[in-house]
Each structure stands twice: as structure tokens, then as C-alpha cells.
């Protein structure tokens, strides 16, 4: 899950695994695998960094698990 800011200034959390595409129109448009889209104030670069950070947390926890 990553935290983003909608164009109205409201913060929300979304499932990063649902991102299919990110476009600049000039707002940042995130198209989801479901076909819906979101307009956010976050830049493409910020979103990518948030997704990378989220994935790193997941993979680090998996690597540290005892089986």
C-alpha cells in the first residue's frame, strides 16, 4: 500500500500492485488494472519511489522469515 494525494488535496492509500500505467496529462493519471483511473498531485517519480519502497519492505520481510 502506498499513500498518495488526490488533486483535491485529500490523502488516500492504494494497493500499488493494481497500477497498470502512469501518465502525465499534466496531472498525474494512474490507470489501474481494473480499468479505473485516479488523478493525483504526486509526480511519476514520487509514485515510483513509493512503490519501490513498498516492495522493498515486503521482500525484506520475506527474506528475514524463518521457514
C-alpha positions in Angstrom: 0.0 0.0 0.0 1.2 3.5 -0.8 0.0 6.9 0.3 -0.9 9.4 -2.4 -2.6 12.8 -2.6 -5.6 13.3 -4.8 -6.0 16.5 -6.8 -8.4 17.8 -4.2 -5.7 17.6 -1.5 -7.1 14.5 0.2 -4.6 11.8 1.1 -5.5 8.2 0.5 -3.9 4.8 0.4 -4.0 2.4 -2.5 -2.8 -1.0 -3.5 0.4 -0.4 -5.5 0.0 -3.8 -7.2 -3.0 -2.5 -9.1 -1.0 0.1 -11.0 -1.0 -0.6 -14.7 0.2 2.7 -16.1 1.2 6.2 -15.0 0.7 9.2 -17.4 1.2 13.0 -17.2 -1.8 14.9 -18.7 -0.5 17.4 -17.0 -1.8 15.9 -13.7 -0.5 12.5 -12.9 -3.0 9.9 -14.1 -2.8 6.4 -12.6 -4.6 3.8 -14.5 -5.4 0.6 -12.6 -5.6 -3.0 -13.8 -9.4 -2.7 -13.2 -9.7 0.0 -15.9 -10.4 2.8 -13.5 -8.1 5.7 -13.1 -7.0 8.2 -10.4 -5.7 11.8 -10.7 -3.1 12.7 -8.1 -0.8 15.5 -7.2 2.2 13.1 -6.7 4.7 13.1 -9.5 5.5 10.0 -11.6 8.9 9.8 -9.9 7.4 10.1 -6.4 5.0 7.3 -7.1 7.7 5.1 -8.5 9.8 5.7 -5.4 6.9 4.9 -3.1 6.2 1.6 -5.0 9.9 0.6 -4.8 9.9 1.4 -1.1 6.8 -0.6 -0.5 8.2 -3.6 -2.5 11.5 -3.4 -0.6 9.6 -3.7 2.7 7.8 -6.8 1.5 10.9 -8.6 0.1 13.0 -7.7 3.2 10.3 -9.2 5.5 10.2 -12.3 3.4 13.9 -12.7 3.4 14.0 -12.4 7.2 11.4 -15.1 7.8 12.4 -18.4 9.3 11.0 -21.3 7.4 
